[in-house]
Amino acid sequence: MATPPWWEELVGVSDVLADADRAEVKSWRDPAIGTLETDEDDVPPLTVRLGTLGRIFGEQSAQLSHEQSRRVLRLLEQIQAEGSAEDGTAVATGFFEALLNTWDKGFDLGSVWADMGPNSRAHCHAWNEFTGIETPGWMR
């Protein structure tokens, strides 16, 4: 599966995100390959990679500056608004559903809510409705 052209910009925002992605790709590839060259397109599906980034974004938010968090969220919003339908869906179902899962486990989603764009917020509302989670007033 090919990596989209915007991927390097996204993971380049933070070493925390880049390290998480490298680890995800490494675990995906067959360890039996050893020293043979690996195919650069042999990576997890985009939704899986974005899910990892969403989880790490929430779990390790203290290691990201406010500007880094804002850059990640703005880029993801731009992808949803202007990118392909496939990329937008992967962002919503990968990154934001994983991020909402970290909120369930204690991540302060309110700390980044103001930096999220309308597409991101709309997906979070829809996911809450789908999963039966009451959307708090600060999310409206």
Backbone as CSV, one residue per row, in Angstrom:
resi,resn,N_x,N_y,N_z,CA_x,CA_y,CA_z,C_x,C_y,C_z
1,MET,0.851,-1.171,0.000,0.000,0.000,0.000,0.899,1.238,0.000
2,ALA,0.628,2.150,-0.884,1.451,3.351,-1.008,1.147,4.346,0.112
3,THR,2.170,5.068,0.483,2.041,6.113,1.487,1.639,7.402,0.784
4,PRO,0.609,8.110,1.294,0.170,9.334,0.615,1.232,10.428,0.694
5,PRO,1.195,11.366,-0.243,2.229,12.409,-0.289,2.261,13.311,0.941
6,TRP,1.174,13.440,1.655,1.125,14.308,2.834,1.636,13.620,4.097
7,TRP,1.925,12.338,4.025,2.294,11.570,5.215,3.551,12.108,5.910
8,GLU,4.580,12.382,5.142,5.842,12.845,5.730,5.665,14.173,6.460
9,GLU,4.827,15.039,5.918,4.544,16.302,6.611,3.859,16.031,7.949
10,LEU,2.927,15.094,7.963,2.203,14.771,9.193,3.134,14.206,10.259
11,VAL,3.871,13.164,9.945,4.737,12.556,10.959,5.945,13.430,11.257
12,GLY,6.274,14.341,10.337,7.391,15.256,10.549,7.115,16.341,11.564
13,VAL,5.882,16.458,11.999,5.531,17.470,12.996,6.221,17.191,14.324
14,SER,6.421,15.925,14.645,6.956,15.564,15.955,7.738,14.257,15.885
15,ASP,8.837,14.198,16.612,9.591,12.944,16.724,8.744,11.856,17.363
16,VAL,7.842,12.239,18.261,6.968,11.272,18.923,6.122,10.549,17.878
17,LEU,5.537,11.301,16.963,4.707,10.701,15.915,5.545,9.919,14.915
18,ALA,6.683,10.473,14.523,7.559,9.789,13.570,8.055,8.464,14.145
19,ASP,8.451,8.467,15.409,8.925,7.233,16.045,7.819,6.187,16.117
20,ALA,6.614,6.622,16.443,5.478,5.690,16.518,5.187,5.078,15.156
21,ASP,5.264,5.897,14.113,5.003,5.379,12.768,6.090,4.401,12.341
22,ARG,7.346,4.746,12.608,8.438,3.822,12.252,8.257,2.475,12.951
23,ALA,7.875,2.514,14.211,7.667,1.265,14.957,6.502,0.475,14.370
24,GLU,5.440,1.155,13.973,4.277,0.483,13.374,4.667,-0.188,12.061
25,VAL,5.405,0.515,11.227,5.841,-0.053,9.941,6.766,-1.238,10.178
26,LYS,7.688,-1.086,11.113,8.629,-2.174,11.413,7.890,-3.426,11.881
27,SER,6.896,-3.247,12.738,6.160,-4.412,13.245,5.294,-5.050,12.154
28,TRP,4.932,-4.285,11.147,4.119,-4.785,10.048,4.918,-5.683,9.102
29,ARG,6.143,-5.274,8.880,6.977,-6.006,7.923,7.418,-7.344,8.494
30,ASP,7.621,-8.279,7.631,8.026,-9.622,8.022,9.443,-9.604,8.583
31,PRO,9.620,-9.941,9.865,10.968,-9.938,10.431,11.896,-10.975,9.790
32,ALA,11.321,-11.918,9.072,12.148,-12.940,8.426,12.897,-12.385,7.219
33,ILE,12.534,-11.200,6.765,13.195,-10.609,5.598,14.663,-10.338,5.911
34,GLY,14.954,-9.997,7.131,16.335,-9.786,7.564,17.013,-8.656,6.827
35,THR,18.130,-8.941,6.202,18.928,-7.899,5.561,18.493,-7.609,4.126
36,LEU,17.533,-8.360,3.610,17.056,-8.091,2.258,16.354,-6.735,2.222
37,GLU,16.414,-6.098,1.083,15.733,-4.816,0.931,14.227,-5.039,1.054
38,THR,13.573,-4.114,1.739,12.126,-4.211,1.860,11.484,-3.228,0.900
39,ASP,10.301,-3.548,0.483,9.527,-2.701,-0.406,8.980,-1.532,0.409
40,GLU,9.269,-0.301,-0.025,8.822,0.867,0.732,7.304,0.967,0.779
41,ASP,6.609,0.277,-0.116,5.150,0.268,-0.097,4.585,-0.827,0.805
42,ASP,5.448,-1.616,1.426,5.007,-2.652,2.351,4.802,-2.019,3.729
43,VAL,3.681,-1.335,3.850,3.338,-0.633,5.086,1.910,-0.988,5.471
44,PRO,1.553,-0.778,6.736,0.169,-1.050,7.146,-0.812,-0.163,6.381
45,PRO,-2.068,-0.576,6.324,-3.081,0.272,5.696,-3.109,1.660,6.361
46,LEU,-3.462,2.654,5.594,-3.451,4.035,6.071,-4.288,4.215,7.329
47,THR,-5.442,3.588,7.384,-6.295,3.718,8.569,-5.601,3.181,9.812
48,VAL,-4.865,2.100,9.667,-4.129,1.524,10.801,-3.030,2.486,11.250
49,ARG,-2.288,3.024,10.298,-1.208,3.961,10.651,-1.771,5.208,11.315
50,LEU,-2.884,5.714,10.800,-3.506,6.888,11.403,-4.065,6.562,12.783
51,GLY,-4.560,5.347,12.961,-5.032,4.927,14.280,-3.904,4.931,15.293
52,THR,-2.739,4.475,14.881,-1.577,4.517,15.764,-1.234,5.953,16.131
53,LEU,-1.242,6.837,15.137,-0.933,8.241,15.423,-1.979,8.874,16.332
54,GLY,-3.244,8.555,16.130,-4.295,9.085,17.002,-4.123,8.625,18.436
55,ARG,-3.783,7.357,18.593,-3.564,6.818,19.944,-2.359,7.481,20.594
56,ILE,-1.278,7.591,19.872,-0.059,8.212,20.409,-0.297,9.697,20.695
57,PHE,-0.999,10.376,19.798,-1.318,11.791,19.996,-2.024,11.982,21.341
58,GLY,-2.976,11.124,21.648,-3.696,11.220,22.916,-2.870,10.762,24.105
59,GLU,-2.240,9.620,23.973,-1.491,9.050,25.101,-0.248,9.854,25.463
60,GLN,0.387,10.459,24.472,1.641,11.166,24.727,1.512,12.663,24.427
61,SER,0.322,13.202,24.637,0.072,14.606,24.316,0.988,15.557,25.073
62,ALA,1.425,15.170,26.248,2.318,16.034,27.027,3.671,16.217,26.347
63,GLN,4.019,15.319,25.449,5.302,15.419,24.737,5.202,16.260,23.467
64,LEU,3.999,16.739,23.153,3.789,17.582,21.980,3.535,19.010,22.449
65,SER,4.162,19.961,21.788,3.880,21.357,22.109,2.490,21.713,21.582
66,HIS,1.957,22.819,22.062,0.654,23.261,21.574,0.721,23.498,20.060
67,GLU,1.806,24.075,19.599,1.958,24.343,18.160,2.014,23.032,17.371
68,GLN,2.699,22.019,17.887,2.748,20.730,17.190,1.358,20.108,17.120
69,SER,0.641,20.133,18.230,-0.725,19.595,18.242,-1.595,20.321,17.234
70,ARG,-1.510,21.628,17.234,-2.315,22.436,16.305,-1.955,22.113,14.852
71,ARG,-0.673,21.957,14.554,-0.256,21.626,13.186,-0.818,20.284,12.739
72,VAL,-0.761,19.294,13.622,-1.306,17.971,13.296,-2.794,18.085,12.990
73,LEU,-3.525,18.741,13.868,-4.976,18.832,13.701,-5.372,19.649,12.475
74,ARG,-4.632,20.700,12.185,-4.923,21.497,10.983,-4.634,20.716,9.712
75,LEU,-3.553,19.971,9.701,-3.239,19.160,8.526,-4.302,18.089,8.313
76,LEU,-4.723,17.444,9.383,-5.755,16.414,9.257,-7.076,17.007,8.791
77,GLU,-7.391,18.201,9.252,-8.604,18.884,8.785,-8.504,19.194,7.297
78,GLN,-7.350,19.656,6.874,-7.142,19.979,5.464,-7.298,18.731,4.594
79,ILE,-6.774,17.613,5.068,-6.897,16.365,4.308,-8.366,15.976,4.184
80,GLN,-9.125,16.117,5.266,-10.548,15.783,5.210,-11.311,16.722,4.279
81,ALA,-10.936,17.993,4.269,-11.659,18.984,3.477,-11.254,18.985,2.009
82,GLU,-9.961,18.752,1.732,-9.458,18.930,0.365,-8.865,17.671,-0.258
83,GLY,-8.609,16.659,0.542,-7.980,15.453,0.027,-8.983,14.517,-0.618
84,SER,-8.494,13.367,-0.992,-9.373,12.361,-1.598,-10.361,11.846,-0.552
85,ALA,-11.446,11.295,-1.039,-12.441,10.722,-0.134,-11.826,9.604,0.700
86,GLU,-10.944,8.807,0.076,-10.307,7.704,0.799,-9.417,8.224,1.931
87,ASP,-8.645,9.268,1.648,-7.778,9.835,2.678,-8.605,10.463,3.797
88,GLY,-9.653,11.186,3.437,-10.506,11.810,4.448,-11.166,10.783,5.354
89,THR,-11.633,9.702,4.759,-12.248,8.631,5.551,-11.214,7.971,6.458
90,ALA,-10.014,7.760,5.950,-8.954,7.156,6.774,-8.611,8.049,7.958
91,VAL,-8.561,9.356,7.745,-8.284,10.299,8.840,-9.383,10.202,9.893
92,ALA,-10.631,10.239,9.444,-11.749,10.217,10.390,-11.813,8.903,11.158
93,THR,-11.766,7.789,10.432,-11.946,6.497,11.098,-10.668,5.975,11.747
94,GLY,-9.536,6.435,11.283,-8.272,6.019,11.885,-7.882,6.928,13.033
95,PHE,-7.501,8.145,12.706,-6.968,9.059,13.718,-8.018,9.458,14.753
96,PHE,-9.147,9.980,14.304,-10.088,10.555,15.271,-10.826,9.518,16.106
97,GLU,-11.097,8.365,15.565,-11.707,7.329,16.394,-10.719,6.813,17.429
98,ALA,-9.449,6.709,17.081,-8.426,6.317,18.058,-8.251,7.416,19.114
99,LEU,-8.276,8.666,18.674,-8.152,9.774,19.628,-9.328,9.791,20.601
100,LEU,-10.521,9.557,20.104,-11.685,9.493,20.994,-11.557,8.327,21.980
101,ASN,-10.949,7.257,21.561,-10.717,6.140,22.473,-9.774,6.552,23.602
102,THR,-8.771,7.372,23.301,-7.872,7.838,24.364,-8.595,8.802,25.297
103,TRP,-9.570,9.526,24.777,-10.398,10.399,25.617,-11.146,9.546,26.633
104,ASP,-11.665,8.407,26.183,-12.342,7.478,27.095,-11.406,6.984,28.190
105,LYS,-10.105,7.002,27.915,-9.109,6.495,28.866,-8.391,7.611,29.625
106,GLY,-8.880,8.858,29.487,-8.321,9.931,30.294,-7.675,11.087,29.561
107,PHE,-7.501,10.999,28.242,-6.937,12.131,27.500,-7.901,13.308,27.567
108,ASP,-7.376,14.502,27.805,-8.196,15.715,27.874,-8.458,16.232,26.466
109,LEU,-9.480,15.705,25.831,-9.823,16.109,24.476,-10.164,17.592,24.412
110,GLY,-10.703,18.121,25.495,-11.037,19.540,25.537,-9.826,20.429,25.339
111,SER,-8.646,19.924,25.650,-7.426,20.719,25.505,-7.068,20.987,24.051
112,VAL,-7.581,20.203,23.131,-7.295,20.401,21.706,-8.554,20.680,20.891
113,TRP,-9.701,20.645,21.510,-10.970,20.798,20.792,-11.024,22.094,19.988
114,ALA,-10.548,23.187,20.560,-10.588,24.480,19.866,-9.726,24.479,18.607
115,ASP,-8.729,23.611,18.551,-7.838,23.536,17.393,-8.348,22.599,16.300
116,MET,-9.405,21.878,16.584,-9.962,20.951,15.605,-10.900,21.691,14.662
117,GLY,-10.877,21.308,13.397,-11.731,21.937,12.405,-13.121,21.330,12.358
118,PRO,-13.981,21.898,11.530,-15.383,21.452,11.481,-15.571,20.003,11.031
119,ASN,-14.760,19.520,10.105,-14.898,18.124,9.679,-14.499,17.171,10.799
120,SER,-13.438,17.506,11.496,-12.962,16.675,12.605,-13.990,16.648,13.719
121,ARG,-14.503,17.805,14.063,-15.519,17.882,15.121,-16.777,17.123,14.729
122,ALA,-17.186,17.284,13.480,-18.395,16.595,13.018,-18.231,15.085,13.130
123,HIS,-17.048,14.581,12.789,-16.848,13.132,12.901,-16.872,12.699,14.370
124,CYS,-16.288,13.487,15.230,-16.318,13.161,16.668,-17.753,13.124,17.185
125,HIS,-18.570,14.098,16.779,-19.984,14.087,17.177,-20.688,12.844,16.652
126,ALA,-20.454,12.535,15.375,-21.090,11.367,14.766,-20.649,10.076,15.448
127,TRP,-19.366,10.009,15.795,-18.868,8.798,16.448,-19.486,8.647,17.837
128,ASN,-19.599,9.763,18.567,-20.256,9.714,19.880,-21.687,9.197,19.728
129,GLU,-22.395,9.730,18.748,-23.776,9.301,18.533,-23.828,7.820,18.175
130,PHE,-22.959,7.386,17.277,-22.934,5.991,16.849,-22.648,5.053,18.017
131,THR,-21.730,5.458,18.901,-21.337,4.583,20.010,-22.186,4.791,21.265
132,GLY,-23.128,5.729,21.217,-24.007,5.949,22.361,-23.370,6.758,23.481
133,ILE,-22.308,7.501,23.163,-21.649,8.352,24.150,-22.336,9.720,24.131
134,GLU,-22.712,10.195,25.285,-23.316,11.521,25.346,-22.249,12.577,25.062
135,THR,-22.540,13.439,24.113,-21.614,14.504,23.749,-21.720,15.612,24.789
136,PRO,-20.607,15.923,25.459,-20.654,16.966,26.485,-20.894,18.353,25.873
137,GLY,-21.369,19.262,26.682,-21.687,20.600,26.226,-20.517,21.321,25.594
138,TRP,-19.302,21.116,26.092,-18.142,21.830,25.543,-17.814,21.397,24.111
139,MET,-18.381,20.284,23.673,-18.135,19.824,22.310,-19.146,20.397,21.317
140,ARG,-20.102,21.129,21.795,-21.154,21.629,20.885,-20.859,22.988,20.382
